[in-house]
């Protein structure tokens, strides 16, 4: 397999994908923008080192990312060169494993997505399978045992030369708070290999559930099983717990796991709201969960923080990937009403940033005149004693920095984007 990994076409495609994905630099500080030239210049040397098993992988950089529950997670970011080689290995590994994955697995797979998983879950629930085994794997990406994973890969590809650098990447130390920490288990979440490796590991669980005829879905390490009675759910849950513990050596989070009903169950950010209408008993349409809305608002709030030294154009550029990615994930829910309110809030945030950037009173007055306000009124408005957030919601800015004027500067409302993509 190593010959296919180091083939020119495979390495070129891997390089293009790493550059296209961008991402932050590793511990060596090399950005993806300049990586192509470096890779082209050193490709032959790196390939020789890889085949001779003399290649030295570098440590990964730990990046602290806050979570919606107040906690943090620590993805590991490999160097660009390591990401390039990992992508090349991933492109060949997926050929060997993809066709054997179960259809109930939806995460990080071609022609599979989050929406399909959610719709499948809704289908099970609406068909009467409303006692749900909801199991949360405790810190899955930190708990994967390397020897079990590498054995699964070797059983399929039979290539020790390919497994050698994979072992090095899995055991690469992580840089946290200026110190290197050893790693003897777990997958670095910033690695191009990690999504595929997680599917390889948890495919054992999928096979276990499939051979027993259970109805289930899995998206990465999120999975749920659907049954018609609480007794069946309890028995299945106990069996899965033992399988995870004895066969995969993976712990579960008991506090977050349990048997749910549709009204108390959430899947991939969605919840199920019952319909109280005659003739539609037991049907549950999709709604977006509160936590998902809070996550969107938190990200938008940070991007429109007035103290960030950004122009309006730069802010708008930062906002687009935030809300576009969120809308793509949650387009199945009925979100138009809430989106409209969120758009109004976001426009006020942008107005607040613009008002804050016009620091001097005279500059504010001149800009108000330029926007069509008479001189006397502009003078009074520019000297207002209201705070910036109050001004953003008042006629001072709502009648001058209108939605139409914001659109001319490149603004697109989330609702407009949602309707354009959905319909």
SVG drawing of the C-alpha trace seen along z (x, -y; Angstrom):
<svg xmlns="http://www.w3.org/2000/svg" viewBox="-59 -73 75 84">
<polyline fill="none" stroke="black" stroke-width="0.4" points="0.0,0.0 2.9,-2.4 3.6,-2.5 0.1,-3.9 0.5,-6.4 3.7,-7.9 2.4,-7.9 2.8,-11.3 -0.9,-11.8 -1.9,-10.8 0.6,-13.2 -0.4,-16.0 -4.1,-15.6 -3.3,-15.4 -1.3,-18.7 -4.2,-20.4 -6.7,-19.3 -4.5,-20.5 -4.0,-23.9 -7.7,-24.2 -8.7,-23.3 -6.3,-26.0 -6.2,-25.6 -3.8,-27.0 0.0,-26.4 1.6,-23.7 4.5,-24.1 6.9,-24.9 4.8,-28.0 4.4,-27.0 1.1,-28.3 -0.8,-26.5 -0.3,-29.5 3.4,-28.7 3.3,-25.0 3.0,-24.0 6.3,-25.5 8.0,-23.8 6.4,-20.4 7.3,-20.6 10.9,-21.4 11.3,-18.6 8.9,-15.9 11.6,-13.4 13.4,-13.6 10.3,-13.1 9.2,-10.1 12.6,-8.5 12.4,-9.0 8.9,-7.6 9.9,-4.4 13.1,-3.9 11.2,-4.5 13.5,-7.4 10.9,-10.1 10.5,-12.0 7.0,-13.3 6.8,-16.5 4.8,-17.2 1.2,-18.5 0.1,-21.9 -2.7,-22.0 -5.3,-24.7 -7.9,-25.4 -11.4,-25.9 -14.3,-26.8 -17.4,-24.7 -21.0,-25.8 -21.2,-24.2 -18.4,-26.3 -15.8,-23.6 -13.0,-23.4 -11.7,-20.9 -8.1,-20.6 -7.8,-19.7 -4.2,-18.8 -2.9,-20.6 -0.1,-18.7 2.4,-20.6 1.5,-21.2 3.9,-18.5 2.5,-15.9 -1.0,-16.9 0.0,-16.4 1.3,-12.9 -1.6,-12.0 -4.0,-13.1 -2.2,-11.0 -2.5,-7.9 -6.2,-8.7 -7.0,-8.8 -5.7,-5.2 -7.1,-3.9 -10.6,-5.0 -10.5,-2.9 -10.0,0.3 -12.5,-0.5 -15.3,-2.7 -17.3,0.1 -17.3,2.2 -18.8,-0.5 -22.4,-0.1 -25.1,-2.3 -26.2,-3.5 -22.9,-5.4 -23.2,-9.0 -20.2,-11.0 -17.2,-11.9 -18.2,-9.7 -18.8,-10.5 -22.4,-11.1 -23.4,-10.9 -24.3,-13.9 -25.8,-15.1 -29.2,-15.8 -29.5,-12.1 -28.8,-10.9 -31.4,-13.3 -34.0,-12.3 -33.4,-8.6 -33.7,-9.2 -37.0,-11.1 -38.2,-8.2 -37.6,-5.6 -39.4,-7.8 -42.4,-8.5 -42.6,-4.7 -43.2,-4.0 -39.6,-3.3 -39.8,-5.8 -37.8,-4.3 -34.3,-5.4 -31.0,-4.2 -28.9,-7.4 -25.2,-6.6 -22.6,-9.3 -19.0,-8.1 -16.8,-9.8 -14.1,-11.8 -14.0,-9.3 -11.1,-11.0 -9.0,-10.9 -9.7,-7.3 -9.1,-5.3 -6.5,-2.6 -3.8,-2.7 -3.0,1.0 -6.6,1.9 -6.9,-0.6 -3.6,0.3 -4.5,4.0 -7.8,3.3 -5.9,1.4 -3.2,4.1 -5.8,6.8 -7.1,5.0 -4.0,3.6 -1.2,5.9 1.4,3.1 3.8,2.5 5.5,-0.4 2.2,-2.3 1.5,-1.5 4.9,-2.8 4.3,-6.5 0.7,-6.1 2.0,-4.8 4.4,-7.8 1.5,-10.3 -0.7,-8.7 1.9,-8.8 3.3,-12.3 3.5,-14.4 1.2,-17.4 2.3,-20.9 0.2,-22.4 1.1,-25.6 4.6,-25.5 5.3,-21.9 5.3,-18.6 3.0,-15.9 3.3,-12.2 0.3,-10.6 -0.3,-6.8 -4.0,-6.8 -6.4,-9.0 -6.7,-10.7 -5.7,-14.3 -8.9,-16.0 -7.1,-18.3 -5.6,-15.5 -6.9,-14.6 -6.7,-10.9 -8.8,-11.2 -12.3,-11.1 -11.5,-8.0 -9.8,-6.3 -12.8,-7.0 -15.1,-5.3 -12.7,-2.3 -12.8,-1.9 -16.5,-2.4 -17.4,-0.2 -16.9,2.7 -19.9,1.3 -21.9,0.8 -21.4,4.5 -22.3,5.6 -25.6,3.6 -26.4,4.6 -26.0,8.3 -28.5,8.2 -31.0,6.3 -31.2,3.1 -32.3,-0.1 -29.7,-2.8 -27.8,-5.7 -24.2,-6.9 -22.5,-10.1 -18.9,-10.0 -19.0,-9.2 -22.7,-10.1 -25.0,-7.2 -28.5,-6.2 -30.6,-3.0 -34.4,-2.9 -36.7,-0.4 -40.5,0.0 -40.3,0.7 -38.4,-0.5 -37.5,3.1 -36.0,3.7 -34.1,0.4 -32.7,1.3 -31.5,4.7 -29.9,3.4 -28.2,0.5 -26.7,3.0 -25.4,5.1 -23.9,2.2 -22.2,1.0 -20.5,4.3 -19.4,4.5 -17.9,1.0 -16.1,1.8 -14.8,5.3 -14.3,5.3 -13.3,1.6 -12.1,0.5 -14.2,-2.7 -15.9,-4.2 -19.3,-5.8 -20.5,-9.0 -23.1,-7.6 -24.4,-11.1 -25.2,-11.9 -26.4,-8.4 -29.8,-6.8 -33.1,-5.8 -35.0,-8.7 -38.4,-9.5 -38.7,-11.8 -39.6,-14.8 -36.4,-14.5 -34.1,-13.4 -31.9,-15.4 -29.8,-14.3 -27.0,-16.3 -28.4,-19.6 -32.0,-18.8 -35.0,-18.1 -38.4,-16.6 -41.6,-18.5 -44.9,-16.5 -47.8,-17.6 -51.1,-18.0 -53.5,-17.5 -56.2,-15.0 -55.0,-12.2 -51.3,-12.9 -50.6,-11.4 -47.1,-10.2 -45.6,-12.3 -42.6,-14.5 -41.4,-17.3 -37.8,-18.6 -36.9,-21.7 -33.5,-23.2 -32.3,-22.8 -31.7,-25.7 -28.0,-24.9 -27.5,-25.2 -29.0,-28.7 -26.8,-29.7 -23.7,-28.4 -24.6,-30.5 -25.2,-33.6 -22.0,-33.2 -19.9,-32.9 -21.7,-35.9 -21.2,-37.9 -17.5,-37.3 -17.1,-38.2 -19.0,-41.5 -17.1,-42.4 -16.5,-46.2 -12.9,-46.0 -11.8,-43.7 -9.6,-45.9 -11.6,-45.0 -13.2,-46.9 -16.9,-46.3 -15.8,-44.3 -13.6,-42.1 -16.3,-41.5 -18.8,-40.5 -16.2,-38.2 -15.8,-36.5 -19.5,-36.2 -20.3,-34.3 -18.6,-30.9 -20.1,-31.0 -23.8,-31.3 -23.5,-29.5 -22.1,-26.4 -24.8,-26.6 -27.6,-27.0 -26.4,-24.1 -26.5,-21.8 -29.9,-23.1 -31.8,-23.7 -34.3,-20.9 -35.9,-22.7 -38.5,-25.5 -36.2,-28.4 -37.5,-31.3 -39.1,-33.2 -36.1,-32.9 -33.7,-33.7 -35.6,-37.0 -35.1,-38.0 -31.4,-36.9 -30.9,-39.0 -32.3,-42.1 -29.9,-41.6 -27.0,-41.0 -27.6,-44.2 -27.7,-46.1 -24.4,-44.6 -22.9,-45.8 -24.4,-49.2 -22.8,-49.3 -19.4,-48.4 -19.7,-51.2 -20.7,-53.7 -17.8,-52.7 -15.3,-53.0 -16.4,-56.6 -14.7,-57.6 -14.7,-61.4 -17.9,-63.4 -17.2,-65.5 -16.6,-62.4 -19.9,-61.0 -21.7,-64.2 -20.1,-64.3 -21.0,-60.7 -24.6,-61.3 -24.9,-64.3 -23.4,-62.1 -26.2,-59.6 -28.9,-62.3 -29.5,-63.7 -29.9,-67.5 -27.0,-69.4 -28.8,-70.4 -30.2,-66.9 -26.8,-65.4 -25.1,-67.6 -27.6,-66.6 -27.4,-62.9 -23.6,-62.9 -23.6,-64.4 -26.1,-61.9 -25.4,-60.6 -26.9,-57.2 -24.6,-54.2 -23.4,-52.7 -25.8,-49.6 -28.7,-51.9 -27.8,-54.1 -27.6,-51.0 -31.2,-50.2 -32.4,-53.8 -33.6,-55.8 -30.1,-57.4 -28.6,-54.4 -31.7,-52.3 -32.8,-55.1 -29.3,-55.9 -27.4,-52.6 -30.3,-50.7 -30.4,-47.1 -30.3,-48.3 -27.1,-50.3 -25.6,-47.3 -26.4,-45.1 -24.5,-47.5 -21.5,-46.9 -21.7,-43.1 -24.1,-42.1 -26.5,-39.3 -29.1,-38.4 -29.2,-34.8 -32.8,-34.5 -32.2,-35.5 -29.4,-33.0 -31.5,-30.3 -34.4,-30.9 -32.2,-31.1 -30.4,-27.8 -33.5,-25.9 -35.8,-26.8"/>
</svg>
